[in-house]
Amino acid sequence: MKEMTEQQALLKLSALCAQAEHCSYEMTEKMRRWGLPDEVQARIMARLTQERYIDDERYSRLFVREKIKFNKWGRRKVAQALMAKRIDHETIQHVLDDVDDEEYLAVLRPLLKSKRRQLKPMTPYEATSRLVRFALGRGFTMDLIRQCIDVTDEIDDDGEENQFLA
């Protein structure tokens, strides 16, 4: 593989950052794979940050919005994904605190309704526990899950209880 100069790396990374948001960890990993020395990596990262090609908080905000809206993830799963990208804890907490609980509920309610329709007939306890495990796996917190799952004492034709979602 041909050696890459500092200028070539800077141009390549700035072009990547101009096309889509990237975090500093992703760019550092690219430079590491290219075999650039640490001091060159530091200079390039400083320049990309100074010219605002890379901004971890901006990246985190877009990442959170995308994962909640399109992937239907909860806070915990989003936070874990951001930690894997080496975003600092304070930034993660700040960005996640900015998202309103109503936005999470607007994602979680239809998700649970859809999942409930997929479940085979079972006792309300089994259905509730499966829904809770499903939502926890998606990264939602128990307090939000409880707000969405409403167990009623409706009786169907078989004399068994049904569970309905709020």
Salt bridges, closest charged atoms under 4 A:
GLU6 OE1 - ARG43 NH2 2.75
GLU21 OE2 - ARG58 NE 2.77
GLU26 OE1 - HIS22 ND1 3.00
GLU26 OE2 - LYS85 NZ 2.83
GLU29 OE1 - ARG32 NH2 2.80
GLU51 OE2 - ARG47 NE 2.72
ASP55 OD2 - ARG52 NH1 3.11
GLU57 OE2 - ARG61 NH2 2.85
GLU57 OE2 - HIS94 NE2 3.58
ASP98 OD2 - ARG61 NH1 2.80
ASP98 OD2 - HIS94 NE2 3.87
ASP101 OD1 - ARG75 NH2 2.91
